Amino acid sequence: MATALRPSTSATIFTIFNRELEASDLRDDVKLSNPATSLSGRHLPYWLVNVPYLRWPAECPSFLRDICEKNKQILSTPDEQYKRQDWELVKELIRTNRIDRFQRLPSDLRKYLEFKEWISTEYGSIMRFIVKERLHWGNGTPDDLKPRGRPFVFDEDIRILYNDWPYGIEKDIIHLVVWTKFKLEDDPATDDLTPRARQKIDEYVKKTFCSRVSSEKVIWFKNWRSLKSVHEVEHFHVMLYNPDPKFLKEITRGDVPMVARM
């Protein structure tokens, strides 16, 4: 079910709805040949890069303030200069547990950060939005996340969706998220899965995905706790290389990611 989104009230903010700014906010006298530089040749601030000059905000939007240095560096990169991560690199990052090196296309990261701010304002938390609007498991209360049984036993405790805001990977790589009502055990000492939990996930992935996609084209990972954007709802990630679209439609029940709805 598509979610009806309401735009930000501020006309000076470049929004996920691609809304035109009011005439009083337009910089009609500014034209850029390079979106990362100003007319004087100086680099633009990170919060103006990849924004059409007619939609430049008068000041840094609230959703881009107080962000980490890594995100500032990504946002400072013009989309056309960004190099997407290919399948071999994706497999290497996951194999070596360097998942912190995944990053989004700069313009997608901007949309993602604005969307997070809107969700927190509109729903009170990202968890409530995910549970209510994406997973359809209830209204986003803790009771909605009580599993029926043990991990990976009941289908109703699991939901596979597209990653709403996938990383900046090659377009032949499909990024899915497996959401679960049950917890996947972490080792507090390593901030990583326990061997038992890893084995359970591996068995599920082989049964669910490798039965329809060649095993060398399937890989999974679970974010470290410090990298998670959604802590309250358990999940892990699955990436598939060039899978059959019919299989994707079947496994996601026809899901459409939020990035494709913007």
SVG drawing of the C-alpha trace seen along z (x, -y; Angstrom):
<svg xmlns="http://www.w3.org/2000/svg" viewBox="-2 -38 40 63">
<polyline fill="none" stroke="black" stroke-width="0.4" points="0.0,0.0 1.5,-3.3 1.9,-5.8 0.5,-9.3 3.3,-11.7 2.9,-15.4 5.7,-17.8 7.6,-20.0 6.0,-23.3 9.1,-25.3 9.3,-26.6 13.1,-27.1 13.9,-23.4 14.5,-21.1 12.2,-18.3 11.7,-14.6 8.6,-15.6 10.7,-17.6 8.5,-20.6 9.3,-23.9 10.3,-26.7 8.3,-29.9 9.3,-32.7 10.7,-34.8 13.2,-32.0 14.6,-31.5 18.1,-32.5 17.4,-33.6 20.7,-35.2 22.8,-32.1 23.7,-29.5 26.1,-26.7 28.1,-24.7 29.5,-22.4 27.0,-21.6 29.8,-21.3 31.3,-24.7 30.0,-28.3 30.5,-31.0 33.7,-32.1 35.1,-28.6 34.8,-27.8 33.4,-24.5 29.7,-24.6 28.8,-23.6 27.8,-20.0 24.1,-20.9 23.9,-22.5 25.6,-19.9 23.3,-17.9 20.5,-20.4 19.3,-22.3 20.2,-26.0 16.6,-27.1 15.9,-24.9 18.8,-26.0 17.7,-26.5 18.5,-29.8 20.4,-27.9 21.4,-24.4 18.2,-22.3 17.6,-20.9 18.0,-17.3 21.5,-18.0 22.8,-19.7 24.9,-17.9 25.5,-14.9 28.7,-12.8 31.8,-13.7 31.3,-10.6 27.9,-11.8 29.2,-15.3 31.9,-13.9 29.4,-11.8 26.9,-14.7 29.8,-16.9 30.2,-14.5 28.3,-15.3 26.3,-12.2 28.0,-12.0 31.4,-11.6 30.2,-8.9 31.4,-5.4 28.9,-2.6 30.2,0.4 30.3,3.5 29.4,7.1 33.0,8.2 33.6,5.3 30.2,5.9 31.2,9.5 34.6,8.5 33.2,5.9 30.8,8.5 33.4,11.3 35.9,9.1 33.1,7.6 33.9,4.0 30.2,3.2 30.9,-0.3 32.3,-1.1 28.9,-0.8 27.4,-4.2 24.5,-5.7 24.4,-7.7 24.9,-11.3 21.4,-12.5 19.8,-9.3 21.6,-10.0 20.1,-13.5 16.6,-12.1 17.1,-9.5 18.1,-11.9 15.2,-14.2 12.8,-11.2 14.1,-10.1 13.4,-13.6 9.9,-13.5 9.2,-10.0 10.3,-11.0 8.0,-14.1 5.0,-12.3 5.1,-9.0 7.1,-9.6 9.7,-7.0 11.1,-5.2 10.1,-1.9 6.4,-2.8 6.5,-3.7 8.3,-0.5 5.9,1.7 2.7,-0.1 3.3,-1.2 5.9,1.2 5.5,4.5 1.8,4.1 2.3,5.9 0.1,3.5 0.3,-0.1 3.9,0.0 3.5,1.0 5.9,3.5 3.1,6.1 3.1,6.1 6.6,7.5 5.9,10.6 6.8,13.6 4.5,16.6 7.4,19.0 11.1,19.8 13.3,18.1 12.5,19.0 9.7,21.4 6.6,19.4 6.3,17.3 4.2,14.7 7.2,13.8 9.2,12.8 8.8,10.2 11.1,9.6 11.1,6.1 13.3,4.1 15.7,1.8 13.9,-1.5 17.2,-3.4 19.7,-1.0 23.4,-1.6 25.1,-3.1 25.7,0.3 25.5,1.3 22.0,1.5 22.1,5.3 22.6,5.8 19.2,6.0 19.2,5.1 16.6,6.7 15.9,6.6 14.6,9.6 12.6,8.2 11.8,10.5 9.7,10.4 12.2,12.6 15.7,11.4 18.9,12.6 21.5,13.1 24.5,10.8 27.7,11.3 28.1,8.1 31.9,8.6 32.1,8.4 29.0,6.4 28.4,9.2 26.2,12.3 26.8,15.4 27.9,18.4 24.5,20.1 22.6,17.1 24.8,16.9 24.2,20.5 20.4,20.0 20.4,17.1 22.7,19.0 20.3,21.9 17.3,19.6 19.1,17.7 20.0,21.0 16.5,22.3 14.7,19.1 17.1,17.6 19.6,20.1 16.8,22.4 15.9,19.8 19.2,17.9 22.7,19.3 24.5,19.4 27.4,17.4 25.0,14.6 23.6,14.5 25.2,12.9 23.9,11.6 25.0,9.6 23.7,8.0 24.7,4.5 26.7,4.0 24.6,2.4 26.5,-0.9 25.6,-1.0 21.9,-0.3 19.3,-3.0 16.4,-0.9 17.2,0.8 13.8,1.8 12.9,4.1 15.3,7.0 16.5,7.4 19.4,8.5 20.3,7.7 20.4,9.9 22.0,8.9 21.2,10.7 23.1,10.3 20.9,10.0 18.0,12.1 14.8,13.0 12.3,10.1 9.5,12.6 11.2,14.1 11.7,10.7 8.0,9.9 7.1,13.2 9.5,13.0 8.6,9.3 4.9,9.7 5.1,7.0 6.9,4.5 8.0,1.1 10.8,-0.7 10.3,-4.2 13.1,-5.6 11.1,-4.5 8.0,-6.3 9.7,-9.7"/>
</svg>
